[in-house]
């Protein structure tokens, strides 16, 4: 199969459409009017519930209460995996997680209590979805006693598709980077102007204090000379003191405003750095994809891997989408390699991973389309056998090609 034929027709359309549905295990049916507990739900729902309904700060606090080492310093991906593992263990932290989610989303849970049928739960969910109040409504709907399996699938699918919409918004995010940069520059200018204003007010305050002391000395001399009170000057002093108090209050207000502006500037800088890193990663993958798709006579094609780039090396791909994996296998074979695959425990048995890792020269897995259990097993088997592994940013073709290009440059 030629390179151009591989990317034409149904193959490219299937890849662009991102076909592939998550596999579920049917949850336990609720008993009476009792809401479901998180450990009673299907394990395939735990990841989306933790990722959607629990903030990073709340997750760190939960693990800290459970005595998990380094809960405050672990990466967000590792943190998420730890909490997902806790969700399925009633006496291993599941109860504490249930209380945390109920406490965070108490208002939505009460709102959903008025529903008595699946249709009424669906109506409340649609209303929350339109308002953008997704985390609390997702938790309340998934644990509601009237929610049936069909509704669980519909709500899960809508939340799942939101992640795709976020991915599609990357281009808009890149455009917003420029606006963030402009806002940051304006914030710096505002802070500088406010600092200059504070310095001016401080100088005026110091000057006012000096004039007040001078006036006091003059009044003392006049009192000695005339031996009479000076009520007009006393009124002037009171006026000056009132003005000084107002200026001091104004200066303090400006200092508070400067502190708020500095905090906003720090947040904008952090957001800009995050978006810049994301843009660089996307640009790198897009550049690799464009290079690979270049025609042979193009100058860009000179850096693309040749048809024997992998030189008989064996790759293992864990996770991903079944139809997508078949296309990746054909692409690997075109480059002179062999691709083994394991679906991460959906249908393939987990014990098979050890043997597959032992046959491989490089192990790849997309972090957005593989279970946490499979990820942990792959890392342990690779470290035990000294087999290199790489976590792909996504299950996209661009991420796979980028990893292949790095694998081609690395020594066999």
N, C-alpha and C positions, 0 to 999 in steps of 0.2 A: 504494500500500500504506500503511495507517495505521501509526502508531507501535506501537500495542498489538498489531496483527496480526503485525508483524515479529518481536516477541519471544515469540510463542506457538508451541507445537507443535514440530515437528522442528528448526526453526532454533535455538531456545534449547537444546534437548536436545543437538544436535550441538556447539554452542559449549561447553556445560558438560562434555560428554564429552571435549573436546579432541582430536577425531579428527585423524589425520594422522601418517604414519609417516616416519622419516628415510630419505632415498635413499642407497643404498650403491653403491659400485663393488666388484666382487668382488675380494678380495685375492689376492695371488700365493700359490700353493700352496707349502707348505714342502718343502724338499728333504731327504730322509733324516731324520736325527734332529736336524738343526740347528734351533735356535729362530729364529723370525722376527726380523728387525731392524725397528725402528720405521719406517724409510723404505720397507720392503717391504710394510707394511700399507696397506690402503685409506686414502686421505686423509680419508675421512669418519669414520674411527676416531680420528684424531689429536687432535681437540678433546676427546673424552671421556677419552682416555688421559691427556693432559696435565692436564686439570681434575681427574681422579680420583686419579691416581697420583703427582703431583708437587706438593709444597707451594710456597707463595708464596716462602718463603725459598730453597728449592732452585732455583726458577726464576730468581730474581734473581741468585743465585750463578752459574748457568749462563751467563746473558747477560753478566755481568761478565767471566767467563773468555773469552767470545767477543769481548770488546771492544765490546759494544753501548753507545753513549753513554747516560748517565742511566739505567742499568739499576736503580740503587738508588732512584731517585725517581719512575719512571713509574707510572701508575695500574695497578691489578690487571688491568683489562680489556685495556689495551694490552700489559701484560706477558704475559698469556695468549696474545694474538694473535701476539706475537713468537715465543714458544716453539712454538706450533702451526706457524708458518711454518718454523721450524728443523727440526721433526720430519720433514719430507719431503725434506730435503736431506742426503744422506749425507756429503758433504764440506763442508757449510756449517754444521756443528754437530750433525748427526744422530748421529754416532758418540759425541760427548761426552754427548748426551742419553741415548743407549742405556746408556752406562756409568753415568750417574747413576741411572737407573731400576733397573738391575741391582744397583747397590750398595745402594740404599734398600730393595729388596725381595728381598735375597739369601735370607732364610729361606723365604719363600713359593715362590721359584723352586726351591729344593732340595726342598721338600715336594712340589711338582708333578712333580718328575723321576721319581717312582715310577710315574706314570701312563704307560701305553703305548697306550691307546685313547681315542677321544673320550668314550666312556661313563665311563671312569675319571676323565678330566679334569672332566667334568660333575659327578661325585660329589664330587670335591674342591672344586669351585666352590660347590656347594650347602652343603657343610659350612662353608666360609669365610663364605658369605652369612649363614648362621644365627648365626655367631659375631660378625658385624659387622666381620670383617677383610677389607674389600672392596678397598682400594687395591692391596696386594701380590698378592692372588689375581686381581684383574682383569688386572694386567700379566702375571702368570705364565700365566694361561689364554689370553690373547689371542696370546701369542707361542709357545705350546707347539706342537711339531711334530705332535702328534696332533689338534689342534683343527681341525675342519672348518667349512665355511661356515655350516651350520645351527646349530652350537654358537655361532659368533661372533654370529649374529643373536639367539639366545636370551639370551646373556650381555649383549650391548649393550642389548637391550630391557629387561632387569631393571635395569641401571644407569640407563638413561634414565628408567624409571618412578620410581626413587628420587628424582629431582629433583622430580617431581610431588608425591610424598609430602611432601617438604620444604615445598613451597608450601602443601599442605593443613594443615601444622602451624603456619601463621602465627598462627592464633587461640590455639593453645596457647602459642606464644611470647609473645603479648601478655599472657596470664595470668601467665606466668612473670616478666614485667617487675615486677609488684608484689612478687613474692617476692624478686627481685634487689634492689629498693629497700629492702625490709625487712632483707635480709642486709647491705646496705651500711650502713644505719643502725646495726645491731648491731656491725658491724666498727668503725665510728667510735667507738661507746661502749667497745668492748673496748680500742681503741688509747688512748683517753683514760684509761681506768682503768690500763692498763699504764704509761703515761707518768707518772701520779701515783705509782704504786708505785715506779718508778725514781727519781723525785725524792725520795721518802721514804727509800729505801735509801741514796741518795747523802748525804742529810743525816745519816742514822744512821752512815754510814761516816766522814763528816767529824767527827761528834761522838766516835766511837770513837777516831779518831786523836788528837783533842785530849785525851781522857782518858788515852790511852797516854803522851802527852808530859808531862802533869801527873804521872802516876804515876812516870815516869822522874825528874823533878825532885825529887819527894818522896823517892825512893830515894837520890838523890845526897846530899840533905841528911841523911837518916838515916845514910848511910854515913860522912859526915864526923863526925856527932855520936857515933856508937857505934863507928865504925871496925871494924865487924863485917859480914860478908856477910848478905844477906837472902834465903835460898833460897825462902821462901814467896812473896815478892813476885816473884822470878824466875819461879816457876811460873805466877803470875798473868799475867805479861807473855807468856809462851809461849802461855797459853790465849787471851789477847786477840788475839795475832797470828794464831793459828789461826782464830779466829772472823772476824777481818778478812779473811783469805784466802778463807774460805767466802763471806762477804758479797760480796766483789769478784767471785768466780766467778758467784755468783747474779745480780749486777747485769749482768755481761757476757752471761749467758744470756738475761736479759730484754731486753737491747738487741737481740740477734739475733732474738728472737721478735717484737719490735716492727718490725724491718726486714721480716721475712716478712709480717707482718700488713699493713704499708703497701703492699707489692707486691701482695698479694691485693686490697686495697682499690682500687688503681689498675686492676687487671684488671677488677674488678666495675664500676667507673665507665665504663671503655671499652665493656664489653659492654652496659651500660645505655644509653649514648649511641647505640650501633649499633642496638639494638632499638627505641629511641625514634624514630630517623630512619626505620626501616622501617615502624613503625606509622603515622607521619604520612603517609608516601607511600601506604600502603594506605587510610587513612581518607580522604585526598584523592580517590583514584580511586573509592572506594565512594560518597562523597558526590556526585561527578559523575554516576555511573551512576544513583543514586537520583533525582537531580534530573531527569535526562533521561527516566526512566521515569514521572515523576509525571504524574498526570492533568491536563488543561488547567485545571480549576477549582482545583487545589491551589495554595496560596501558593508552594510550592517551585518550581512550573513557571514562575513569572514570570521566574526567572533562566535557564531552559533556552533553548538556541538555537532560533530560529524556523525555519520550513520553507525560508526563503531566506537562512539565516545565512551560507552560504558565498558567496552572490552570484556564482555562475558561476566561482569559483576552481577551479583544477585541482590535485589532490593526486597525489603518486606514493608508492605503498606498496611497499617493497622487502623481500622475505622473507615470513614468515608461512606459514600453512597454506592450500592452494588453496581448499578449500571455505569456509574462514573469510573469505578475501579477497573471494569473491563476495558474501557477506552485507555486508561492510564497504562494497563498491561501491554496493549498494542503499541503505544508510544515508546515504552521502555524497550520492547523487542526491536523496534525500528532503530534504536540507538545502540543495539548490540548487547543489551542486558536481559535479565530475567526478573519478573516481578511476582513475588509471592504475596498473598493477601490473607488477612484475618479480619472479620467484621467487628471485632472488639467484644464478642460475647453475646451478640444477638442470636445467632444460630450456631456459630462455630464455638466449640468448647474451649474454655480458658486454658486447660492444660496443654493444648496444642501450641500455645505461644512459645514455650521453651524450645521445642524442636525447631520451629520456624526461625526463631532468632539465631539458633545455632547454625542454620544453613545460609545466613545472610551476611553480606558485607556492609550493609547500611540499612537502618530501620527508620521509616518515616511515619508520622501520624498527625492528622489535622486536629488541632485542639478544639475546634468548634463542632466536630462530628465524631467523637470517640468518648467512651465512658471513662469515668475517673478510675475505676478499678482496672481497666485495660491499660490506661496510661501508667499507673503505678507498677503493674506487672512487667510491662515492656521495659521500663527504666531499670528495674531490678535485674531482669534477665540480661539486658545489654551490659550493665556494669559487671555482672558476674562473669560474662564471657568476653569482656573487652570489645564489644561490638559497638561502633559509633551509632548514635541515634540523633534525629533532628525533629523537633516539634514544628509543624507547619502552621502558619498564621490562620489558614482556612483550608477547606477542602476544594479550593478552586484550582483550575489548571495553571494559572499564573504562579501560585505558591509552589505547586509541584515542579514546574519547569525551573523556577528559581533554585529550588533545592537540588535538582539534577545538575544545574550548571555549577553549583558549588561542589557537588559530589564528583563531577568530571575533573574539576581543578585539583581536588584533594588527592593525595597519593592513594593507590589501590591497596 
